[in-house]
Amino acid sequence: MKHKFTVGETVYFTASNVARPAASGTYEVIRLLPTDGDDYQYRIKSSTEAFERVAKESQLDIS
């Protein structure tokens, strides 16, 4: 298995209702992270926020 998305790619993030509140929308993949056991993770950044987020691959779609 390998990551579905690549660094620099624009993706659409869908926030989970269970996790902390997050803004769904378009983000750039900043870094590929290891799996959390069942899903690859990514560090993503929105141009409208000053910080980065960690998202699971299942929360991302091609933008």
PyMOL Python script that loads the backbone (N, CA, C, O; Angstrom):
from pymol import cmd

cmd.read_pdbstr("""\
ATOM      1  N   MET A   1       0.848  -1.190   0.000  1.00  0.00           N
ATOM      2  CA  MET A   1       0.000   0.000   0.000  1.00  0.00           C
ATOM      3  C   MET A   1       0.884   1.239   0.000  1.00  0.00           C
ATOM      4  O   MET A   1       1.973   1.248   0.574  1.00  0.00           O
ATOM      5  N   LYS A   2       0.398   2.269  -0.647  1.00  0.00           N
ATOM      6  CA  LYS A   2       1.081   3.542  -0.586  1.00  0.00           C
ATOM      7  C   LYS A   2       0.043   4.654  -0.508  1.00  0.00           C
ATOM      8  O   LYS A   2      -1.146   4.427  -0.733  1.00  0.00           O
ATOM      9  N   HIS A   3       0.508   5.855  -0.188  1.00  0.00           N
ATOM     10  CA  HIS A   3      -0.387   6.999  -0.072  1.00  0.00           C
ATOM     11  C   HIS A   3      -1.101   7.258  -1.399  1.00  0.00           C
ATOM     12  O   HIS A   3      -0.522   7.091  -2.472  1.00  0.00           O
ATOM     13  N   LYS A   4      -2.348   7.664  -1.307  1.00  0.00           N
ATOM     14  CA  LYS A   4      -3.162   7.952  -2.488  1.00  0.00           C
ATOM     15  C   LYS A   4      -2.846   9.339  -3.049  1.00  0.00           C
ATOM     16  O   LYS A   4      -2.934   9.560  -4.256  1.00  0.00           O
ATOM     17  N   PHE A   5      -2.477  10.273  -2.166  1.00  0.00           N
ATOM     18  CA  PHE A   5      -2.220  11.654  -2.562  1.00  0.00           C
ATOM     19  C   PHE A   5      -0.733  11.964  -2.411  1.00  0.00           C
ATOM     20  O   PHE A   5      -0.021  11.272  -1.685  1.00  0.00           O
ATOM     21  N   THR A   6      -0.268  13.007  -3.100  1.00  0.00           N
ATOM     22  CA  THR A   6       1.143  13.383  -3.063  1.00  0.00           C
ATOM     23  C   THR A   6       1.317  14.782  -2.487  1.00  0.00           C
ATOM     24  O   THR A   6       0.374  15.574  -2.462  1.00  0.00           O
ATOM     25  N   VAL A   7       2.517  15.079  -2.030  1.00  0.00           N
ATOM     26  CA  VAL A   7       2.838  16.408  -1.510  1.00  0.00           C
ATOM     27  C   VAL A   7       2.606  17.434  -2.611  1.00  0.00           C
ATOM     28  O   VAL A   7       3.020  17.234  -3.753  1.00  0.00           O
ATOM     29  N   GLY A   8       1.942  18.531  -2.265  1.00  0.00           N
ATOM     30  CA  GLY A   8       1.653  19.591  -3.220  1.00  0.00           C
ATOM     31  C   GLY A   8       0.299  19.460  -3.891  1.00  0.00           C
ATOM     32  O   GLY A   8      -0.175  20.400  -4.529  1.00  0.00           O
ATOM     33  N   GLU A   9      -0.324  18.304  -3.752  1.00  0.00           N
ATOM     34  CA  GLU A   9      -1.631  18.072  -4.378  1.00  0.00           C
ATOM     35  C   GLU A   9      -2.724  18.807  -3.608  1.00  0.00           C
ATOM     36  O   GLU A   9      -2.665  18.918  -2.384  1.00  0.00           O
ATOM     37  N   THR A  10      -3.714  19.303  -4.332  1.00  0.00           N
ATOM     38  CA  THR A  10      -4.863  19.961  -3.718  1.00  0.00           C
ATOM     39  C   THR A  10      -5.947  18.917  -3.495  1.00  0.00           C
ATOM     40  O   THR A  10      -6.309  18.179  -4.411  1.00  0.00           O
ATOM     41  N   VAL A  11      -6.461  18.862  -2.272  1.00  0.00           N
ATOM     42  CA  VAL A  11      -7.465  17.871  -1.902  1.00  0.00           C
ATOM     43  C   VAL A  11      -8.640  18.548  -1.221  1.00  0.00           C
ATOM     44  O   VAL A  11      -8.524  19.674  -0.736  1.00  0.00           O
ATOM     45  N   TYR A  12      -9.770  17.861  -1.186  1.00  0.00           N
ATOM     46  CA  TYR A  12     -10.940  18.346  -0.461  1.00  0.00           C
ATOM     47  C   TYR A  12     -11.047  17.572   0.842  1.00  0.00           C
ATOM     48  O   TYR A  12     -11.145  16.345   0.835  1.00  0.00           O
ATOM     49  N   PHE A  13     -11.030  18.287   1.959  1.00  0.00           N
ATOM     50  CA  PHE A  13     -11.086  17.701   3.293  1.00  0.00           C
ATOM     51  C   PHE A  13     -12.514  17.748   3.806  1.00  0.00           C
ATOM     52  O   PHE A  13     -13.159  18.797   3.775  1.00  0.00           O
ATOM     53  N   THR A  14     -13.009  16.607   4.280  1.00  0.00           N
ATOM     54  CA  THR A  14     -14.328  16.526   4.906  1.00  0.00           C
ATOM     55  C   THR A  14     -14.118  16.265   6.388  1.00  0.00           C
ATOM     56  O   THR A  14     -13.586  15.224   6.775  1.00  0.00           O
ATOM     57  N   ALA A  15     -14.533  17.204   7.208  1.00  0.00           N
ATOM     58  CA  ALA A  15     -14.342  17.100   8.651  1.00  0.00           C
ATOM     59  C   ALA A  15     -15.202  15.990   9.239  1.00  0.00           C
ATOM     60  O   ALA A  15     -16.332  15.761   8.807  1.00  0.00           O
ATOM     61  N   SER A  16     -14.643  15.306  10.233  1.00  0.00           N
ATOM     62  CA  SER A  16     -15.371  14.275  10.948  1.00  0.00           C
ATOM     63  C   SER A  16     -16.238  14.926  12.016  1.00  0.00           C
ATOM     64  O   SER A  16     -15.815  15.888  12.658  1.00  0.00           O
ATOM     65  N   ASN A  17     -17.435  14.415  12.208  1.00  0.00           N
ATOM     66  CA  ASN A  17     -18.320  14.957  13.244  1.00  0.00           C
ATOM     67  C   ASN A  17     -17.848  14.591  14.643  1.00  0.00           C
ATOM     68  O   ASN A  17     -18.205  15.259  15.613  1.00  0.00           O
ATOM     69  N   VAL A  18     -17.048  13.537  14.754  1.00  0.00           N
ATOM     70  CA  VAL A  18     -16.606  13.047  16.053  1.00  0.00           C
ATOM     71  C   VAL A  18     -15.395  13.837  16.557  1.00  0.00           C
ATOM     72  O   VAL A  18     -15.276  14.109  17.751  1.00  0.00           O
ATOM     73  N   ALA A  19     -14.517  14.193  15.652  1.00  0.00           N
ATOM     74  CA  ALA A  19     -13.278  14.894  16.019  1.00  0.00           C
ATOM     75  C   ALA A  19     -13.560  16.352  16.358  1.00  0.00           C
ATOM     76  O   ALA A  19     -14.702  16.810  16.352  1.00  0.00           O
ATOM     77  N   ARG A  20     -12.483  17.057  16.652  1.00  0.00           N
ATOM     78  CA  ARG A  20     -12.605  18.492  16.915  1.00  0.00           C
ATOM     79  C   ARG A  20     -13.251  19.180  15.717  1.00  0.00           C
ATOM     80  O   ARG A  20     -13.109  18.710  14.588  1.00  0.00           O
ATOM     81  N   PRO A  21     -13.952  20.277  15.944  1.00  0.00           N
ATOM     82  CA  PRO A  21     -14.559  20.987  14.820  1.00  0.00           C
ATOM     83  C   PRO A  21     -13.473  21.418  13.824  1.00  0.00           C
ATOM     84  O   PRO A  21     -12.415  21.906  14.219  1.00  0.00           O
ATOM     85  N   ALA A  22     -13.744  21.234  12.565  1.00  0.00           N
ATOM     86  CA  ALA A  22     -12.785  21.601  11.530  1.00  0.00           C
ATOM     87  C   ALA A  22     -13.551  22.097  10.317  1.00  0.00           C
ATOM     88  O   ALA A  22     -14.690  21.700  10.071  1.00  0.00           O
ATOM     89  N   ALA A  23     -12.916  22.952   9.585  1.00  0.00           N
ATOM     90  CA  ALA A  23     -13.543  23.506   8.396  1.00  0.00           C
ATOM     91  C   ALA A  23     -13.307  22.599   7.201  1.00  0.00           C
ATOM     92  O   ALA A  23     -12.166  22.376   6.795  1.00  0.00           O
ATOM     93  N   SER A  24     -14.386  22.079   6.645  1.00  0.00           N
ATOM     94  CA  SER A  24     -14.265  21.316   5.411  1.00  0.00           C
ATOM     95  C   SER A  24     -13.894  22.284   4.295  1.00  0.00           C
ATOM     96  O   SER A  24     -14.253  23.461   4.337  1.00  0.00           O
ATOM     97  N   GLY A  25     -13.179  21.782   3.302  1.00  0.00           N
ATOM     98  CA  GLY A  25     -12.819  22.641   2.182  1.00  0.00           C
ATOM     99  C   GLY A  25     -11.563  22.159   1.493  1.00  0.00           C
ATOM    100  O   GLY A  25     -11.134  21.019   1.668  1.00  0.00           O
ATOM    101  N   THR A  26     -10.977  23.050   0.702  1.00  0.00           N
ATOM    102  CA  THR A  26      -9.810  22.724  -0.106  1.00  0.00           C
ATOM    103  C   THR A  26      -8.527  22.968   0.679  1.00  0.00           C
ATOM    104  O   THR A  26      -8.353  24.013   1.307  1.00  0.00           O
ATOM    105  N   TYR A  27      -7.638  21.987   0.631  1.00  0.00           N
ATOM    106  CA  TYR A  27      -6.369  22.037   1.358  1.00  0.00           C
ATOM    107  C   TYR A  27      -5.250  21.547   0.449  1.00  0.00           C
ATOM    108  O   TYR A  27      -5.494  20.850  -0.536  1.00  0.00           O
ATOM    109  N   GLU A  28      -4.026  21.919   0.791  1.00  0.00           N
ATOM    110  CA  GLU A  28      -2.848  21.408   0.090  1.00  0.00           C
ATOM    111  C   GLU A  28      -2.163  20.370   0.970  1.00  0.00           C
ATOM    112  O   GLU A  28      -2.017  20.575   2.175  1.00  0.00           O
ATOM    113  N   VAL A  29      -1.745  19.261   0.376  1.00  0.00           N
ATOM    114  CA  VAL A  29      -1.003  18.240   1.108  1.00  0.00           C
ATOM    115  C   VAL A  29       0.405  18.777   1.350  1.00  0.00           C
ATOM    116  O   VAL A  29       1.122  19.094   0.400  1.00  0.00           O
ATOM    117  N   ILE A  30       0.803  18.878   2.615  1.00  0.00           N
ATOM    118  CA  ILE A  30       2.107  19.407   3.009  1.00  0.00           C
ATOM    119  C   ILE A  30       3.110  18.287   3.254  1.00  0.00           C
ATOM    120  O   ILE A  30       4.282  18.405   2.895  1.00  0.00           O
ATOM    121  N   ARG A  31       2.643  17.195   3.871  1.00  0.00           N
ATOM    122  CA  ARG A  31       3.548  16.100   4.232  1.00  0.00           C
ATOM    123  C   ARG A  31       2.771  14.794   4.310  1.00  0.00           C
ATOM    124  O   ARG A  31       1.611  14.769   4.720  1.00  0.00           O
ATOM    125  N   LEU A  32       3.425  13.716   3.911  1.00  0.00           N
ATOM    126  CA  LEU A  32       2.846  12.378   4.061  1.00  0.00           C
ATOM    127  C   LEU A  32       3.240  11.850   5.431  1.00  0.00           C
ATOM    128  O   LEU A  32       4.400  11.954   5.830  1.00  0.00           O
ATOM    129  N   LEU A  33       2.285  11.288   6.146  1.00  0.00           N
ATOM    130  CA  LEU A  33       2.533  10.749   7.481  1.00  0.00           C
ATOM    131  C   LEU A  33       2.292   9.245   7.462  1.00  0.00           C
ATOM    132  O   LEU A  33       1.623   8.736   6.563  1.00  0.00           O
ATOM    133  N   PRO A  34       2.833   8.528   8.451  1.00  0.00           N
ATOM    134  CA  PRO A  34       2.610   7.075   8.494  1.00  0.00           C
ATOM    135  C   PRO A  34       1.144   6.741   8.781  1.00  0.00           C
ATOM    136  O   PRO A  34       0.351   7.608   9.150  1.00  0.00           O
ATOM    137  N   THR A  35       0.817   5.495   8.606  1.00  0.00           N
ATOM    138  CA  THR A  35      -0.527   5.010   8.892  1.00  0.00           C
ATOM    139  C   THR A  35      -0.808   5.083  10.394  1.00  0.00           C
ATOM    140  O   THR A  35       0.111   5.018  11.210  1.00  0.00           O
ATOM    141  N   ASP A  36      -2.078   5.217  10.746  1.00  0.00           N
ATOM    142  CA  ASP A  36      -2.469   5.191  12.159  1.00  0.00           C
ATOM    143  C   ASP A  36      -2.976   3.803  12.532  1.00  0.00           C
ATOM    144  O   ASP A  36      -3.614   3.624  13.570  1.00  0.00           O
ATOM    145  N   GLY A  37      -2.690   2.826  11.682  1.00  0.00           N
ATOM    146  CA  GLY A  37      -3.131   1.452  11.918  1.00  0.00           C
ATOM    147  C   GLY A  37      -4.056   0.972  10.829  1.00  0.00           C
ATOM    148  O   GLY A  37      -3.940  -0.164  10.370  1.00  0.00           O
ATOM    149  N   ASP A  38      -4.984   1.829  10.403  1.00  0.00           N
ATOM    150  CA  ASP A  38      -5.932   1.409   9.369  1.00  0.00           C
ATOM    151  C   ASP A  38      -6.086   2.425   8.244  1.00  0.00           C
ATOM    152  O   ASP A  38      -6.808   2.169   7.281  1.00  0.00           O
ATOM    153  N   ASP A  39      -5.422   3.569   8.349  1.00  0.00           N
ATOM    154  CA  ASP A  39      -5.607   4.628   7.358  1.00  0.00           C
ATOM    155  C   ASP A  39      -4.354   5.492   7.308  1.00  0.00           C
ATOM    156  O   ASP A  39      -3.824   5.870   8.353  1.00  0.00           O
ATOM    157  N   TYR A  40      -3.872   5.812   6.103  1.00  0.00           N
ATOM    158  CA  TYR A  40      -2.741   6.740   5.994  1.00  0.00           C
ATOM    159  C   TYR A  40      -3.172   8.114   6.466  1.00  0.00           C
ATOM    160  O   TYR A  40      -4.353   8.459   6.426  1.00  0.00           O
ATOM    161  N   GLN A  41      -2.202   8.893   6.914  1.00  0.00           N
ATOM    162  CA  GLN A  41      -2.470  10.238   7.386  1.00  0.00           C
ATOM    163  C   GLN A  41      -1.639  11.242   6.605  1.00  0.00           C
ATOM    164  O   GLN A  41      -0.597  10.910   6.039  1.00  0.00           O
ATOM    165  N   TYR A  42      -2.124  12.472   6.586  1.00  0.00           N
ATOM    166  CA  TYR A  42      -1.477  13.561   5.862  1.00  0.00           C
ATOM    167  C   TYR A  42      -1.477  14.814   6.715  1.00  0.00           C
ATOM    168  O   TYR A  42      -2.377  15.022   7.529  1.00  0.00           O
ATOM    169  N   ARG A  43      -0.474  15.642   6.528  1.00  0.00           N
ATOM    170  CA  ARG A  43      -0.495  16.985   7.095  1.00  0.00           C
ATOM    171  C   ARG A  43      -0.967  17.882   5.965  1.00  0.00           C
ATOM    172  O   ARG A  43      -0.366  17.907   4.891  1.00  0.00           O
ATOM    173  N   ILE A  44      -2.055  18.625   6.209  1.00  0.00           N
ATOM    174  CA  ILE A  44      -2.662  19.469   5.179  1.00  0.00           C
ATOM    175  C   ILE A  44      -2.754  20.910   5.664  1.00  0.00           C
ATOM    176  O   ILE A  44      -2.758  21.171   6.867  1.00  0.00           O
ATOM    177  N   LYS A  45      -2.829  21.839   4.718  1.00  0.00           N
ATOM    178  CA  LYS A  45      -2.900  23.268   5.074  1.00  0.00           C
ATOM    179  C   LYS A  45      -3.854  23.973   4.129  1.00  0.00           C
ATOM    180  O   LYS A  45      -3.833  23.760   2.917  1.00  0.00           O
ATOM    181  N   SER A  46      -4.688  24.817   4.711  1.00  0.00           N
ATOM    182  CA  SER A  46      -5.596  25.663   3.946  1.00  0.00           C
ATOM    183  C   SER A  46      -4.965  27.045   3.807  1.00  0.00           C
ATOM    184  O   SER A  46      -4.280  27.513   4.717  1.00  0.00           O
ATOM    185  N   SER A  47      -5.192  27.687   2.685  1.00  0.00           N
ATOM    186  CA  SER A  47      -4.653  29.039   2.489  1.00  0.00           C
ATOM    187  C   SER A  47      -5.367  30.057   3.379  1.00  0.00           C
ATOM    188  O   SER A  47      -4.889  31.181   3.534  1.00  0.00           O
ATOM    189  N   THR A  48      -6.503  29.677   3.962  1.00  0.00           N
ATOM    190  CA  THR A  48      -7.267  30.601   4.801  1.00  0.00           C
ATOM    191  C   THR A  48      -6.991  30.429   6.295  1.00  0.00           C
ATOM    192  O   THR A  48      -7.554  31.154   7.115  1.00  0.00           O
ATOM    193  N   GLU A  49      -6.124  29.469   6.655  1.00  0.00           N
ATOM    194  CA  GLU A  49      -5.806  29.220   8.065  1.00  0.00           C
ATOM    195  C   GLU A  49      -4.307  29.365   8.289  1.00  0.00           C
ATOM    196  O   GLU A  49      -3.509  29.120   7.384  1.00  0.00           O
ATOM    197  N   ALA A  50      -3.934  29.760   9.489  1.00  0.00           N
ATOM    198  CA  ALA A  50      -2.526  29.975   9.824  1.00  0.00           C
ATOM    199  C   ALA A  50      -1.836  28.700  10.308  1.00  0.00           C
ATOM    200  O   ALA A  50      -0.636  28.715  10.581  1.00  0.00           O
ATOM    201  N   PHE A  51      -2.569  27.613  10.415  1.00  0.00           N
ATOM    202  CA  PHE A  51      -2.009  26.380  10.971  1.00  0.00           C
ATOM    203  C   PHE A  51      -2.276  25.205  10.040  1.00  0.00           C
ATOM    204  O   PHE A  51      -3.075  25.299   9.108  1.00  0.00           O
ATOM    205  N   GLU A  52      -1.594  24.102  10.308  1.00  0.00           N
ATOM    206  CA  GLU A  52      -1.770  22.871   9.537  1.00  0.00           C
ATOM    207  C   GLU A  52      -2.654  21.908  10.314  1.00  0.00           C
ATOM    208  O   GLU A  52      -2.793  22.021  11.532  1.00  0.00           O
ATOM    209  N   ARG A  53      -3.243  20.974   9.609  1.00  0.00           N
ATOM    210  CA  ARG A  53      -4.080  19.938  10.220  1.00  0.00           C
ATOM    211  C   ARG A  53      -3.535  18.566   9.854  1.00  0.00           C
ATOM    212  O   ARG A  53      -2.804  18.422   8.874  1.00  0.00           O
ATOM    213  N   VAL A  54      -3.891  17.562  10.642  1.00  0.00           N
ATOM    214  CA  VAL A  54      -3.609  16.172  10.287  1.00  0.00           C
ATOM    215  C   VAL A  54      -4.942  15.557   9.888  1.00  0.00           C
ATOM    216  O   VAL A  54      -5.931  15.664  10.614  1.00  0.00           O
ATOM    217  N   ALA A  55      -4.958  14.908   8.717  1.00  0.00           N
ATOM    218  CA  ALA A  55      -6.186  14.298   8.210  1.00  0.00           C
ATOM    219  C   ALA A  55      -5.917  12.866   7.791  1.00  0.00           C
ATOM    220  O   ALA A  55      -4.827  12.538   7.322  1.00  0.00           O
ATOM    221  N   LYS A  56      -6.915  12.019   7.963  1.00  0.00           N
ATOM    222  CA  LYS A  56      -6.830  10.635   7.489  1.00  0.00           C
ATOM    223  C   LYS A  56      -7.183  10.602   6.007  1.00  0.00           C
ATOM    224  O   LYS A  56      -7.936  11.439   5.509  1.00  0.00           O
ATOM    225  N   GLU A  57      -6.621   9.616   5.320  1.00  0.00           N
ATOM    226  CA  GLU A  57      -6.874   9.492   3.884  1.00  0.00           C
ATOM    227  C   GLU A  57      -8.370   9.369   3.588  1.00  0.00           C
ATOM    228  O   GLU A  57      -8.841   9.871   2.567  1.00  0.00           O
ATOM    229  N   SER A  58      -9.109   8.714   4.461  1.00  0.00           N
ATOM    230  CA  SER A  58     -10.552   8.536   4.259  1.00  0.00           C
ATOM    231  C   SER A  58     -11.325   9.844   4.332  1.00  0.00           C
ATOM    232  O   SER A  58     -12.479   9.897   3.906  1.00  0.00           O
ATOM    233  N   GLN A  59     -10.710  10.910   4.867  1.00  0.00           N
ATOM    234  CA  GLN A  59     -11.352  12.221   4.950  1.00  0.00           C
ATOM    235  C   GLN A  59     -11.034  13.097   3.743  1.00  0.00           C
ATOM    236  O   GLN A  59     -11.529  14.221   3.654  1.00  0.00           O
ATOM    237  N   LEU A  60     -10.218  12.605   2.814  1.00  0.00           N
ATOM    238  CA  LEU A  60      -9.762  13.402   1.687  1.00  0.00           C
ATOM    239  C   LEU A  60     -10.293  12.868   0.363  1.00  0.00           C
ATOM    240  O   LEU A  60     -10.459  11.662   0.183  1.00  0.00           O
ATOM    241  N   ASP A  61     -10.553  13.784  -0.555  1.00  0.00           N
ATOM    242  CA  ASP A  61     -10.951  13.443  -1.920  1.00  0.00           C
ATOM    243  C   ASP A  61     -10.181  14.347  -2.873  1.00  0.00           C
ATOM    244  O   ASP A  61      -9.685  15.403  -2.480  1.00  0.00           O
ATOM    245  N   ILE A  62     -10.088  13.925  -4.124  1.00  0.00           N
ATOM    246  CA  ILE A  62      -9.450  14.768  -5.138  1.00  0.00           C
ATOM    247  C   ILE A  62     -10.284  16.024  -5.297  1.00  0.00           C
ATOM    248  O   ILE A  62     -11.508  15.965  -5.412  1.00  0.00           O
ATOM    249  N   SER A  63      -9.610  17.154  -5.301  1.00  0.00           N
ATOM    250  CA  SER A  63     -10.304  18.442  -5.400  1.00  0.00           C
ATOM    251  C   SER A  63     -10.628  18.782  -6.845  1.00  0.00           C
ATOM    252  O   SER A  63     -11.212  19.831  -7.117  1.00  0.00           O
TER     253      SER A  63
END
""", "prot")
cmd.dss("prot")
cmd.show_as("cartoon", "prot")
cmd.util.cbc("prot")
cmd.orient("prot")
